[in-house]
Amino acid sequence: MNMFKKIFTGLVFSSLCITFTSSATPITAWDYVVDTAFTTYDPLVGVTASDDNGYWTSPTLLEWGTPNTPSGQSSLQISSGSNGHLEDTGLANGSLELISTLTHNNFVISGPIEQDLDGAVLSTRLLLDPNPNDGIYDIMPLPLEFNINFYETLNSGTCSSPSPTPCNDIFVIDPGIAFNPITGGFIQQFDLDGWTYNIELLVSGLGALPTAACLEATGSSDDCIGFSTIENQTNSFDVSMRITVVPEPSVIFLMALALFGIAARSKRV
């Protein structure tokens, strides 16, 4: 029996070494390019669009409403590098990197309600270079589209959704990809050299909204995710990116076997 334990432990470690050497080493740092813009917005009349992103040829700033305070028009703006274009190097695997800020100037406005922003599509294109500083972006994940339903609440009266008076404006986000409610992040995956990587986008302040807020913004009482913004204030939400390697199931399994073998060997001693 003791001889069997020795052989078993040796086989486990041998298999573990083979597994680790049979796959390429996972990437530990990335160069990246991010382009973000509002590729669609509603309505087209009454909303002023500007500061176009070069890749999307679409705006990064939307403004609407006739201002009745010195603050100016309400607006929704993407702040990322130059007009939504950001390049950087050396993003370490597992590190959190700020790539954009979404700002809503929630100012008191007047004018026709049909010219207030109703919604938009925020599109993001990401390029990744697994060989830092060579300038070749080998990884091109599918562009992400985030459908935004927006509700411009009344500036007086009783709010049907939980918020102070004047009522908070409401944003509902429909990402079309996996959402992790624990981290508040959207997840996309890609494969490279036998490894799977997670791209996670985390938005500060994003989370489940009350049913009443979902109903106001979307017309449906179904569960929704998003955020609300305080009236007559500038409200900013940071968007950060993290890339992590997903451990191979075979590696996890063999590591468990190795630990089992070590435990069996230590009991003999």
Secondary structure, DSSP 8 states (H G I E B T S, - for coil): -HHHHHHHHHHHHHHHHHHHHHS-----EEEEEEEEEEEEEE-SSSEEEEEEETTTTEEEEEEESEE-STT--EEEEEESBBTTEEEEEEEETT--EEEEEEEEEE--EES-GGGS--EEEEEEEEEEESSTTS----B----EEEEEEEE---SSS--SSS--SS--EEEEEE-SSEEETTTTEEEEEEEETTEEEEEEEEETT-EE--HHHHHHHHS--S--EEEEE-TTEEEEEEEEEEEEEE--HHHHHHHHHHHHHHHHHHHH-
